[in-house]
Amino acid sequence: MANQLTVKNTLLFSTAGAPADTDNITTSTDVLVLPTAKTIEYKNIGNGATGNNKTQTIPELTTTDFTVEVVARTGGALGVAPSYGELLKACGLNEIITANTDVTYTPASTFIQGTAKVYLDGSYRDVTGIVGDITFGGKVGELAKLSFAMKGFTTLGETVGANPTVTVDANENLKVENASIITVGGASIPLTSFEFKTGNQINETNAIGQNEFYISDIKPTINVKAVKTKGVATYWADLNANTVKTVVVTLGTVAGNKITLTATYCNPTNASESDDSGKIVYDETFECQSSAGYDNFSIVYA
C-alpha cells in the first residue's frame, strides 16, 4: 500500500484558458483543493411520521475555496512578470509590462477569471472560474510572502493523472530586512512588520448558463507595526485629523529583483500601542483610497 504524499503537489494556473505544464507556480505551502457540493434540504410530509427531512446534492454547483502561498519573488529581470503574475490578475489586478523596464499591477476596471489544475501525488482536480483576494506582507528578518485566497468551481471526484515535470522558480527570495525601505508620509519608520490586503468583495452568481465568482468591489488596506520613538506619536494626530499619507514598501535593491508597493491616498482608520519585551510597538492601519479611480495602489516589479 502506497501512502498519499503531499510533497508531490503541483499547481498549474492561467487566466488565458486551460493551463499548460509551463504555467507552473512554485508555492511555499501545499495547495489542497477541497470540493463543497451544494446541498438542498426539503420535507416529504403526509404520513404523519417524524423524520421527514430529505437532502439532495447538486453536484454541478460544486465550489472550492483554496489558498496559494508564494514567497515574494520577481521575474528575475526588468520587464519580466513574476511566476505568480497570473494569480495577481485573477485577483482583480491589471498587468502592464514595459519591456526592459518594469511590470506594474494596479486595480483593474474589469475582472478576469483563472483556471487551475492542481495535482496531488498522481491525481488532480480542475478548477474553473477562479477569482481571489491577496494578502502581501512579512516580518523584519523573514521572507516576504503573498497569500492568495481563491474561489472557483470544481468537481466532487478526482481524476487520475501523473504529476507533470515542472521547473521550480529559482529567482531570489525577497526578505523584509534593513535594506528594505518602508516610508509613511515620506518618513522612514522602524518597522517590525507590514501587511497589505486587497480586500476584494467576492460574490457568486448562479443562473442558467452562468455560474461564476466575480469581484464586485475592493477595499484595500495596509497595516504597519513599528517601534515607537520616544516623544514621537504622529499616528494619534493622523487618526484625529484623518491625515492622508503615502505609504511605500520597497523590497530588494537590485534592478530586476525589486518589488515596490505604493499606496498614495492612505487614510488612517485605526491605531494602537502594545508592549513588546520592554519596547512600545505601535500598530497603524490605513485604508488605501483612490483619487481618480483605480489608483488605490500599485505593485511594481523593477
C-alpha positions in Angstrom: 0.0 0.0 0.0 1.4 3.4 -1.0 0.7 6.4 1.1 -0.6 9.7 -0.3 2.2 12.2 -0.4 1.8 15.9 -0.2 5.4 16.5 -1.3 4.2 15.8 -4.9 1.9 18.8 -5.1 1.9 20.8 -8.4 -0.2 23.9 -9.2 -0.8 25.0 -12.9 -2.6 28.3 -13.2 -3.6 30.5 -16.1 -6.1 33.4 -17.0 -5.9 32.5 -20.7 -7.7 29.2 -20.8 -6.6 25.7 -19.7 -3.1 25.9 -18.1 -0.2 24.1 -19.6 2.7 22.4 -17.8 4.7 25.6 -18.3 2.2 27.5 -16.2 3.6 26.0 -13.0 3.6 28.2 -9.9 6.1 27.5 -7.2 4.3 27.6 -3.8 5.6 27.7 -0.3 2.8 25.5 1.2 0.7 22.7 -0.2 -2.3 23.6 -2.3 -5.3 21.4 -1.3 -8.5 21.8 -3.3 -11.4 20.6 -1.2 -14.8 20.5 -3.0 -18.0 21.6 -1.5 -21.2 20.5 -3.2 -24.4 22.5 -2.9 -26.9 20.6 -0.9 -30.7 21.3 -0.7 -33.0 20.3 2.1 -36.7 19.6 1.8 -39.5 17.6 3.6 -41.9 14.9 2.5 -45.0 15.5 4.6 -48.1 13.4 4.6 -47.8 10.2 6.5 -47.8 11.8 10.0 -44.4 10.4 10.8 -41.4 12.4 12.1 -38.1 12.4 10.4 -39.4 13.9 7.1 -36.2 15.9 6.3 -34.6 15.0 3.0 -31.4 16.2 1.4 -30.1 16.1 -2.1 -26.7 17.1 -3.5 -26.4 19.3 -6.6 -23.0 18.2 -8.0 -22.9 20.7 -10.9 -22.7 23.5 -8.3 -19.6 22.2 -6.6 -17.3 25.0 -5.4 -14.0 25.2 -3.7 -12.0 27.6 -1.5 -8.3 27.1 -1.6 -5.2 29.1 -0.6 -2.0 29.6 -2.6 1.0 30.9 -0.7 4.2 32.0 -2.5 7.5 33.6 -1.5 7.8 37.2 -2.8 10.0 36.9 -5.9 10.3 39.0 -9.1 10.7 37.7 -12.6 14.4 38.0 -12.2 14.9 40.6 -14.9 13.5 44.0 -15.9 10.2 43.8 -17.7 9.6 40.2 -16.8 6.4 39.3 -14.8 6.7 37.1 -11.7 5.8 33.5 -12.0 2.7 34.1 -9.9 1.6 37.0 -12.1 -1.5 35.1 -13.3 -2.7 34.8 -9.7 -2.4 38.6 -9.3 -4.5 39.1 -12.5 -7.2 36.7 -11.2 -7.3 38.7 -8.0 -8.5 41.8 -9.8 -5.3 43.4 -10.9 -4.3 44.8 -14.3 -0.9 43.9 -15.6 1.2 46.3 -17.6 4.5 45.0 -18.9 7.1 47.6 -20.1 9.9 45.7 -21.9 13.3 46.0 -20.1 11.8 48.4 -17.6 9.1 47.1 -15.2 5.9 45.2 -14.6 3.1 47.1 -12.9 -0.1 45.8 -11.2 -3.0 48.1 -10.4 -6.7 47.6 -9.7 -8.4 46.6 -12.9 -11.7 48.1 -14.3 -12.9 44.6 -15.2 -12.1 41.3 -13.6 -10.8 38.1 -15.3 -11.1 34.6 -14.1 -8.4 31.9 -13.8 -8.3 28.2 -14.4 -6.2 25.8 -12.4 -5.1 22.2 -12.5 -3.9 21.1 -9.0 -2.0 17.8 -8.8 -1.6 15.8 -5.6 0.6 12.7 -5.9 -0.9 11.1 -9.0 -4.4 12.7 -9.1 -5.6 16.1 -10.0 -8.6 18.5 -9.8 -9.6 21.1 -12.4 -10.8 24.4 -11.0 -12.5 27.0 -13.2 -14.0 30.5 -12.8 -11.4 31.4 -10.2 -11.1 34.8 -8.6 -9.4 35.7 -5.3 -8.1 38.1 -2.7 -4.4 39.0 -1.9 -2.5 39.4 1.3 1.1 40.6 1.0 3.4 41.1 4.0 6.1 39.9 6.2 8.1 40.5 9.4 11.6 42.0 9.7 14.2 39.3 9.3 11.9 36.9 7.5 10.8 36.2 3.9 8.0 38.4 2.5 5.1 36.3 1.2 1.9 36.6 -0.8 -1.1 34.6 0.1 -4.0 34.2 -2.4 -7.4 33.2 -1.1 -9.1 31.7 -4.2 -12.6 30.7 -5.0 -13.7 28.6 -8.0 -15.8 25.7 -9.4 -14.6 22.1 -9.4 -16.0 18.5 -9.4 -16.5 16.1 -6.5 -14.3 13.4 -8.0 -10.6 13.4 -8.5 -9.0 12.5 -11.9 -6.1 10.1 -12.0 -3.1 11.7 -13.7 0.7 11.7 -13.1 2.2 14.9 -11.8 3.9 16.8 -14.7 7.6 17.6 -14.7 7.9 21.3 -13.9 10.7 23.8 -13.3 10.9 25.3 -9.8 11.2 29.1 -9.6 14.8 29.8 -8.6 14.7 33.6 -8.6 15.8 35.5 -5.5 13.7 35.3 -2.3 12.9 38.8 -1.1 13.2 39.5 2.7 12.0 42.2 5.0 15.3 43.5 6.2 17.4 46.6 6.8 17.9 47.0 3.1 14.1 47.3 2.7 12.6 50.8 2.6 9.3 51.5 4.4 8.0 55.0 4.5 4.8 56.6 5.8 4.3 60.1 4.7 7.8 60.3 3.3 9.5 59.4 6.6 11.2 56.0 7.3 9.9 54.1 10.2 11.5 51.4 12.5 9.2 48.7 11.0 8.7 45.3 12.6 6.1 44.0 10.1 3.6 45.1 7.4 0.5 43.5 5.9 -1.3 44.7 2.7 -4.7 43.3 1.7 -6.7 44.0 -1.5 -10.0 43.4 0.4 -11.8 42.1 -2.6 -15.6 41.6 -2.2 -16.2 38.3 -4.0 -19.8 37.3 -4.9 -21.3 34.2 -6.6 -23.8 34.1 -9.5 -25.9 31.0 -10.2 -28.1 31.4 -13.2 -28.9 29.4 -16.3 -25.7 29.1 -18.3 -23.8 31.4 -15.8 -22.2 30.0 -12.7 -19.3 32.3 -11.7 -17.5 34.1 -8.9 -16.8 37.8 -9.5 -15.2 40.7 -7.8 -17.8 43.5 -7.2 -15.7 45.9 -5.1 -12.3 46.3 -3.4 -11.3 47.8 0.0 -7.5 47.7 0.1 -5.8 48.3 3.5 -2.2 48.3 4.7 -1.2 47.7 8.3 2.2 48.7 9.7 3.8 47.8 13.0 6.8 49.7 14.2 8.8 50.6 17.3 7.7 53.8 18.9 10.3 56.6 19.1 10.2 58.5 22.4 8.3 61.7 22.1 7.0 60.9 18.6 3.5 59.6 18.1 2.2 61.2 14.9 -0.3 58.3 14.3 -2.6 59.6 17.0 -2.7 63.1 15.4 -3.1 61.5 12.0 -6.1 59.5 13.2 -7.7 62.5 14.8 -7.3 64.7 11.7 -7.8 62.0 9.0 -4.4 62.9 7.6 -4.0 61.2 4.2 -0.4 59.9 3.7 1.6 58.0 1.1 2.8 54.5 2.2 5.7 53.0 0.2 7.1 49.5 0.8 10.2 48.5 -1.2 11.8 45.1 -1.0 15.1 44.4 -2.7 17.7 46.8 -4.0 19.0 45.2 -7.2 17.3 46.1 -10.6 15.2 43.3 -11.8 14.8 41.9 -8.2 12.9 44.6 -6.5 9.2 45.0 -5.6 7.7 48.4 -4.6 4.2 48.7 -3.2 2.9 52.3 -3.3 -0.4 53.5 -1.9 -0.7 57.3 -2.3 -4.0 58.1 -0.6 -3.9 56.3 2.7 -6.4 57.4 5.3 -5.7 56.1 8.9 -8.6 54.1 10.3 -7.1 52.6 13.5 -4.1 52.9 15.8 -3.0 51.1 19.0 0.1 50.5 21.1 1.4 47.5 22.9 4.4 46.4 25.0 7.0 44.1 23.2 9.6 43.0 25.7 10.0 46.4 27.1 9.6 48.4 23.9 6.4 50.1 22.8 5.3 49.0 19.4 2.5 50.9 17.6 0.1 49.4 15.2 -1.5 51.6 12.5 -3.9 50.7 9.8 -4.7 52.7 6.6 -7.4 52.4 4.0 -5.9 52.7 0.6 -8.3 55.0 -1.1 -8.5 56.2 -4.7 -8.2 59.7 -6.1 -9.1 59.3 -9.8 -10.3 55.7 -9.8 -8.3 52.5 -10.0 -5.3 54.3 -8.4 -5.7 52.9 -4.8 -2.3 51.3 -5.1 0.4 49.9 -7.4 2.7 47.0 -7.1 5.8 47.4 -9.4 8.4 44.8 -10.2 11.5 46.5 -11.4 
